[in-house]
Amino acid sequence: MGVPQFFADPSDLSVAVAVLRGAEAHHAATVLRVRAGEALVVADGRGRVAEARATVVGPAEVRAAVVRLREVPPTVPALTVVVGLLKAGKLDLVVEKLTELGVARIAPAVCARSVVRWDAPKAAAARERWAAIALAAAKQARRARVPEVLPVEPLERQVRACAAAGPVVACWEGSDRPLAAALPGRAGDAPGALTVVVGPEGGLEAAEVDACRAAGAVDATLGGLILRAETAALAAAACAGYHYGLLGGAPMLAQPSR
């Protein structure tokens, strides 16, 4: 097992000291039994990562002396995955795995074929759960940034908001354009932001694809295999990551903080 990583509030991480509070302190002190003098890694979820050594360990607060503070640049493109709401808690798995694959944002969308229908309180509770899943997965993947989980919104609204930031590709089995051909640029020539859209069980309806096109998206196919909705979301993110060298390429080196 390597040096454990934790997340601290940005205000609790400086060039000199890192402080863990609440659940993160409990995890360090009680679950992993970190002791004073032991090495740990503390990230602020926004790109700063500290190599540190624990100095004071308690279940409510852990303090560590920072040995080195690094700034990890964001990935390019910053990938957003718009994914249709899935039944039976499958989106929990999707959020976890998309986090491991390095996406920047996850945008749950209500689609025509979504079985799930939530009121506002239940949607807010689900978002809170997904945020916690993303945090845990980011720790496991040793990410410097925790992906943002956006509020649940109708598909067209999510796509229009994403299109304002950069290109959007809607994955649809009715398309004859391969995903690799639809992705703009390559590594070193990528857009700053990119969104891929994947539907729920049963995929996107043709009218929804038309709405995505009207918002500025292009459609693309993931290939001839029939994938489950949760698999399609992960496959689309993995294909984009490979296309831009974020997966299967050279590791990105972090830059020291100034």
N, C-alpha and C positions, 0 to 999 in steps of 0.2 A: 504493500500500500504506500502511495506517495504522500507528500505533504498535503494535509487537508486544506480545502479552500472554503472560505466563508464570505458572506456579503455583509457589508456595513452601510449605514446611511452615509451619503457623501459628506455630510458635516462631521462625521466621526472618523474620517480618514484624512490624515495630513502627512507631511513629509517626516514627522517625528513619531506619531502614535496612531494606532488603529484601535477602535473600540467596538466590540460586539455587544449588542443588547438583546433582550427579549429572547425569542425563539432561537436566534443564532448563538447567543451566549449559552443557552441551555444545551443546544446540540453539541457545542464545543466542550463544555465542562462536564455535562452529565452523560451524554450518549457516547462521544468519542474519548472522553476522559483526558482531554488535553491538560498538560501540567506546565507550570512555570518553567521557562527555558526551552520549551519545545517550539519547533518551527511551524509556522502556518502561513497561508496565503489569504489575504483579505482584499476583496474587490468592492468597488462602490456601485457596480452595476451599470456604470456610464463610461467605462473605459480605463479607469485608473486601477492598477493592481499593485499591492504591496507585498513584498516578502518581509516577514516579521517574525519576532520571537515573543511568545507569551510572557508577560511579566506578572500580571495579577489575574487569577482565574476564579470565577464564582459563577453560580447558576444564573444570576441576573445580569452580570457584566463581566466581560473578559477584556483586558487591556493588553496590548502588545506593542513592543518597540519596533518601529519600521527600520529595516535594514536597507531596503531599496524600493523605490517607488517608480513604476513604469506607467507609460501611457500607451494603451493599445489602440491603434487607429481603427475606425469602423470599417467593416467590409464594404467593398464596392462590387456590384451594386448592393444597396441595402434592400434585402428581399422581403416583400410582404406576401403572405399567402392568404387569400380570401377563400375560406372553406365553408361550404354549406353545413348547416346544423345537422348533426348525425344523431341517431337514436342510440339508446342503451349505453350511454356514457362513452361512446367510441371517441368523442372529441377529446377526452382526457388523454388518451393515448396519442392522438395526433398532436396535441399541444406539446407533450413531452418529447416526442420524436422530432418535431419541427425545431424545437429548441436545440436539441442535440445536433441538428443539421445546420445550425447557424443562422436561421432566419432572424430578421430584425423585428418584424411585426406579424401578428396573427389576427386576422379579421373574421370573426364568425358571422355568417350571413344567413338570413332567412330566405330560403328559396322555395319555388313552387312545389317541389317534391320533398321538401323537408317534412318529416313526420313530426318532429318536435315543434311545439308551439308553447311559448312561455309568456307569462306576464312580466312586467318590469322588475318586480322584486326577485323573481326566480332567475331572470336573465342576469341581474346584478350579482346574485349569489354564485351563479355559474362562472361569471367572469372572475370573481374573487378566488374561486377554487382553481381556475385555470392559471391565474397569476401565481398562485402558490406552487402549482405543478411546474410552471416555467422556471421559477426561482430554484426549485430543487434540481431540475434537469440542468440548469445553467451551472450549478455547483458541480454536478457530476461530470459535465462536459468541460469544466474549467474555463468557462467563458468569462470574458471581461465585462460583457454587456448582457443584461437580462432582456429578452425580447418583450416588447409591449403587446399586451393582449387588449385589443380594442373592444368597445361595447358591441353587443349584438345589434345589428342593423339589417334592414332589407338589402338584398344583393345589389340592386341598382345604386343605392346610396353608397354602399361600400366601394363599388367600382368607380363611381364618379369622384369620390374623395381621393382614391388612390391615383386615378388618372391625372389629377392635378399635380402630382409629384413626379410622375414618370411613366414610361410605357407599361401597358397592361396586356397580358396574354391570357385568354380564357380557354381552358382545356375542355374540349368537346369532342365526343366520339364521331360527330358528323362532319368534322373538318377534314380536309385533305392536305393540310399544311403541317408537316412535322414540327414538333415543339422546337427542335434544334434550329430549324429554319426561321422560326418566328421570333426567337430571342435576339434582341438587337445587340450588335457589337460582340466583342470577345474580351478575354482578360486583357487589361491594359487599355481597352477602348470601350468600357462598359458604361451604361448610364448610371447616374448617381443613385437612382432608385428604380426598382422594377417590381411589378406585381404579377403573380400568377393566380388564376381563379380556378377553383375546382368545386364541382357541385356536390350535392348530398347523394344518398342512395338513389339510383336511377339517373343520376347526372343532371345536367342543365337542360331545360326545355329550349326549343328553338327560339321562342319569343324572348327568353332571357338572354340568349346569345346575341340576338338582334339588339337588345337593350345595352348589352356590353359593347357591341360595336358602335352604337350611337354615342356612347360615352367615351369612345376613342380606343377601345380594345381591339386586338386582332384575335382570331380564333386559331387553335392549333390542336393537333391530336397527340396523345401519348403513345400511339401505336395500335397494333391490331389486337392486343390482348385485352380481355375484359377484366378490369381491376376493380376491387372493392373501393368504395369511396375513400376510406381511410388510407388505403394503399396508394391511390391516385394522388392524394395530397402530398404524401411523402416522396413518391416517385417524381412528381413535378419539381419539388424543392431540390431533390438530389440532382436531377438533370440540369437545373439552372446552376446549382453550385458547381457541378463539374464543368459546365460550359464556360464559366467565368474563372475557373481555376481555384475556386474556394474549397472544393473537395477534389482529392486526388492530385493536388498540386503541391508546390513548395509551401512550407509553413510560413505564416506571416510573423515577422519579428516585431516585437514590441519596442517602442522608443522610450528612452528614459525621460522622466518628467524634468522640466526645467525649473 
